[in-house]
Structure formats: structure tokens, C-alpha cells
Amino acid sequence: MNLKRGLLLSLLCCLLLSGCGDSQGVATLRDYQQRVNRVLALDSPAPQLTAAPAFIAKSALQQPLPDLRIDLLDAFATRRCGLDQLIAERNSSLGKVFTASKRLNYELRFLATLQQCLTEPWEEPLNSQLQQVYQQKQHSIAIALNNMLQTDDTLRKRWLGSNSTLTPGDNSGFTESLGALQQLVELKQAVARQDWYSASRIDPEQALETLYRFSFLSDLQYSLRYAASWLGSINPALLAIEPASLCPRGQTEQLTILSTVFRKYFIGEVQAYLAELTRYQQQSWPLLAELYQDSALLPVLQQRYQQPATELQQQLLQHVGWYQQLNQLCPVGLTG
């Protein structure tokens, strides 16, 4: 009973103490903020994140694909190039409920097979029919691609973000997530080149499975938004202090402590963490931007990934700039 009571009291104390449940990323930022507040007698508030821009509903983005039919006798005639197997796959019970990613892969495999079929001689009217289907499939493949990018549940979950910050120094899942993005970009590039064979060899399910397993990009989005808001909550109070007012008579104990806080906690921990977030964003955003170029979701993704990163850099420049100005006026060697 005493052990249970002790565990319960420990848990209760943990819940009551400020920051007990913080992630390591939040704890790093909050610790520095609290130290600066104490040294400079500031009262900078906790960050208040604004709501992320809403996603467009799936129903507004989903576009129907044209339902092209080939006569069963013609389908039987095309079995020598394998087209009949794809037609049967589409007409199966599973084929009728394809997800957007599976439908895209099917359409690409169909195009690659049909392209090969058209290198063989066919009697009329089958030849004309196959040519017509091929042209129609080429025109509609962009719809299949956009349906996957804009309505797939795994992708939408990743781009909606999370409520967790990344842990400083831990890049678990980043390489895998970046590889999945690269795979989807290569798929889109192959479609743009009308290289149906190469596109059909890239199964989007593999990339989606990776993105499902790793929440890195969701956490990165939240981390960028949180860090930008965090600096935005500290800077107004800090920038309101005139640096010259801190050293009217040269070196002081306050400046000595502030120098330690700056070097050990800002440079050593906070700035290193923000540099990590920036590097992750700089490597992942170009792939995201290319993947969703001309997409209805691109403006939303810009607001979730690009805008917070820009705001973070602007806030960081202001924050470091204040210390640089203090360093010029006070003989403490803060940034020396």
C-alpha cells in the first residue's frame, strides 16, 4: 500500500509541476525561456499556437475517373499481350473497391501494358478501339494521381500534423520519410514524362506504408509551428529591453549569469535544436512542394511547412540580433 501511495503521490506531483508532461523539444525551449525570464525579470508568456489552416474536404477533391469498357470478345482477343488479365483484375470484387493509390497503380500498369499491346498488329475495329482507350487513359491519369495525393488517408494524416514536437538530436524516421517522399516524386515525374513502364514499377503503397509507420513529418510540422510561436512569445519582452540599460557600470552579476544562459542553454541547446528543425524542413519541403505543385492542397501545405519555417528564421534573427547589440555595448563577450 505504501508503494502504491508513493507512486500515486509522485504522479500527482508530476501533474502539478509545470512542464512535467512536456516533450523533450518543448522542455528544452521552456527551460531557456524560464531562465531568461528570471535573469531579466521578464514575464514572457507561454506560446499560443494559432490553429493550422484547415484541409479541403476529401469529397471536394475526389474526381471521378472515366469508366472505359472493352468488349469481352475484344478482351479475350488481347490476352496474348496480357491486357485481359488487367481487365479481369479491374472487374473483380477487389478491383471494384480500389483505394486511390491502388487505382493509380492499376491505371499505370494498364497504360504500360496497353502501350506494349499497340506495338502488335490488330484488326479493325479493335485497333481503333485500343488506340482510343489508350488516349483516354493518358488524359485521365492526372486525375488518378491527384486523387491519390489529395484524398489518401495516410497522406492527409501526415499533412494534418500532430501535437508532438521532435526530440532534439533524434532523427528517427527522417531518412525513411524523405525516401518515401522521393519515391512519390519520382512516380509523379515518370507520369509527367509519360514513361508508363517506369511509373508502373513504382508502387505508391510502399511509400504510403513508410509514411504511415513514421510520424516524423507530422511532428516536424508541429515543431516548426511551435518553435516559431515560442520565439514570438519571448521576443517582444526581450526586445523591449534597451541593451545599454544592462551595463551602465560595466560587468555585473546579471550579465555574467545571462552570458552563461546564452552560451550554455541558447547556443548549446536551443539554437542547435532550431538548426535541426531548419535542416529537416529545408530537405523535405522542396520534395513536398514538387509533389503538390499545382495542387489545391499546396497553399495549405505552404502555410503548415513553409510559412512557420520563414517565421522561425525571422524571429531567430531578431532574438540573436538583440544579443549581438548587447555584446557590442557591454564588456561581457556574449557572442565572442
N, C-alpha and C positions, 0 to 999 in steps of 0.2 A: 504493500500500500504506500509506504514512504517513497519508494522508487517511482511509482505511478504519479504520486502527488508532486514529486520533484520535476518529473517530465512535463506535467501539466503546467506547473508554475513557470518553467523555462519557456514553454511555448507561449504562455500568456505574456510574459515579459518581452519576448521576441516580437509579438504582435503590437505591443505598446510602444516599443522603441522605434524611433524614426529611422526609416531605411532598412529595417530588418529584412524585409522581403524583396529588396532591390536586386536586380540582376547585377552582375559584376560591372557591366558597362555603365549603368545608372549610378552604381555606388562610387565608381571612380570619379565621375563628373560631380556628384553631390558632395563628396569628401572635399574636393578642391574648392567648391563654392562655399562650403561652410567655413573652411579655413580663411578664405579671403574675407568673408563677412566678419569673422572675429577680429582679424588683424586690422581691418579698416573701419570697423564698426558700421558695416553696411547692413541693409535689410533687403537684399535682392530676393525676390520670390522664387518659388519652385516653378519650373516651366509649365506653361499651359498650352498643350498641343491643340492646334486648330484641327477640325475634322478634315480628313483627307477627302479629296473630290470623289464623288460617287461614280460608280461604274454605270455604263449604259446597260440596260436590261438585256439579257440574252435574247428575249423574244423580239427585241427591236433590231438585233444584229443578224439573227439567223435568216439566211436566204435560201429559198428552195432551189434544188438542182433540177434541171430538166430531166424528165423521165423518158429516156430513149429506149425504144424496144426494137429488137431484131427478131424477125420471124423465126419460129422454131426450126423450120426446114433449113433456113439460111444458117442458123446457129449450128445445126448438125453438119452443114457443109464446111464450116470453118474449123472443124475440130482438128484438122491437120496442122493448124498453127496455134492451137491451144486456146482460142478465143471462146470456144464452147464451155470450157471449164470455168472461165471468169463469169460468163453469163449465168451458169448454174449456181455459182457462188453468190451472186447478187440476188438470185431468185430464192435462195434457201431461207430458212427461218431466221438464221443469224444475220444473213445479208440484209434482211428487211429492217433490222434494228441496229444497223451500224452506228457507232458513235461518229462524231465529226472527224476524229483522227483516223479511224478505220476506213471511213468513206473516202477520205483524201487518199490514203494509201491504195485503196481499191481503184479509184479513178486513175491514179498514176500507173498502176500495173496494167490497167485496161488500155491506156493510151500507148504504153510501151509495147504491149503485145499486138495491138491493132496496127501500130506503125510498122512492125515487122511483118504482119499479115499482108499489108498493102504492097510489099515488095514482090508478092507472088501474083501470078495471073488469075483473074477471076472473071467468070462470065457475067454478062449483064442480065438482070439489073442489080445483081449482088454487088458488083464492083462499085457502082454509083452509090448504092446504099451504104457500103462500108466507108467510102470517101466522105459521105455526108455526115455519118456518125463521128468520124474522126475529126472533122472540122468543128462540129458542135461540141465535142468533148474538149477540144483545145480552148474553145471560147468559155466554157463553163468551169475550167479547172481553177480559175482565180476565185470563183465562188466557194469551191470546196476548201481551198487554202484559207480564205478569210473566215469561213465558218469554224474551222479548227482554231485559228489564232484568237478569235473573238469570243467563242462560246464554250470552248473546252473547260470543264470544271477545274482541272488541275491548274491550268494556266491562270484562270481567273482567281483561284485561291491564292496563288503565289503573288499576283499583282495587287490583290486587295491588301496585302501586308499582314503584319502580326502586331502583338503587343509586347514583344520581347526585343531587347537590344542585343547586339552581338557582344560576345565576350572578348575583351582585349587580348590580343595575342593568339586567338583561336580562330583559324580559318577553315575549320572542318566543314566540308560540303561546298566550299567555294570553287575549287577546281572542277568538281563534278557538275556543279550548276552551270559554270561557264562553258564546260564541254557540251552540256545539253543545249544551251543557247546557240552555240556554234553549229551544232548538228541541225537545228531548226533553220538557222540562217542559210546553211548550205543547201538544205531542201528548198527553201524559197528561191535561192539563186539558180538552182537547177531548173525549177519551174519557169523562171523568167527567161532562161536560155532555151526553153522547150526541149531540154535534154531529158526526155521521158524515161529513158533507161536508168540514168544516174539517179533521178528523182525517185523512181520506183524502188531503188535499192536502199533508200534511207527510210527506215521505219520510224515514224514520229512517236510510236508507242514507247520506244526505248528512251527517247529524250523526256517524254512525259513521266515515265516511271521514275527517272532520276530526279526530276523536279518535284515529284510527289514525295520522295523519300527525304529530300533535303530542304529545309525551310530557310536556307541561307539568304536567298534574295528577298524573301518576305521580311526577315529580320533586318536586313540591310536597309530596306526602305524605311522601316520604323526607326532604326538607329539614326539615319540621316535626318529625319524629321525631328526626332527628339533632340539630337545634338544642336541643330540649328535653333530650336526653340529655347534650349538651355542657355546657349550663349546670348540669345536675345533677351533672356531674363536677367542675366548678370551685367551685361554691358551698360545699360542706362545708368545704374547706380555707380559703376566703376568710372565711367566716362564723365560723370558729373563732378568727380573729384579733380581739382586742379593739381597736377603732379608737383608743382613747385611748393604747394602748401605742406607737403610731407617732409620737406627738408629745409626749413628756414635756417637751421643752425648746423647743417651737415648731417653726419651719421647719427642715426637714432636706433633705439632698440626696435621700434616698429619697422623701420626699413630693413634691419637685419633679419627679422622674422619673415617679412614679406619676401625678401630675397630667397630665403630657404623654401618658402611655399612656392615661389615661382620656379625655381630650379628643380626642386625635388618632385613637386606634385603637378605643376603645369607642364614643364618641359619633359620631365621624366615619365609622366603617366598620361595626362590629358592630351597634350599635343601629339604624342605617339599614337594614342588611340584614334584621334581625329584624322591623323595621316593614314592610318589603316582604312578607315571608312572611305576616305577620299580615293585611295588607291583601288579599293573594291569597286567603287562607283565608276571610276574612270575606265576600268576594264570591262565592266558589264554593260554600262549604258549604251555605248556605240552598237553593241550587238542587239540590245532591246530596240534601239531607235531604228536600226536597219530592218529588224524583223517586223516592226509595226509601222513602217513608213507607209504613208497614205491610208492608214487605218483610222477608223473612227475612235479607236482607243488610244492613239498616240498622244493627243493633248492631255488625257488623264494620266498617262504614264509619265509624261514630262513633268506634270505637277507633283507626282509622287516620287520620282527619282532624280530628275534633273534640277528642278527648282530648289528643293531643300539643300542639295549639294552646293548650288550657287550661293544661297543664303548663308550656308555654313562658312564658306570661304570669305564672304563679305564680313560676317560677324567676327571671324577669327582675325582678319586683318585689323579690324578696329580694336580688338582686345590686345593683340600683340603691339599695335601702334601706341597704345597708352603706356605700356611698359617701356617701349623704346623712348618715348618722350620723357618718362620718369628717369630713365637711365642717363639721358643727356643732362638733366638738371640736378640729379642727386648723385653724390660720390659713393655709390654703393656697388657699382658694377653689376647691375641686374642682368643685363644681356651681354656682358663682356665675355 
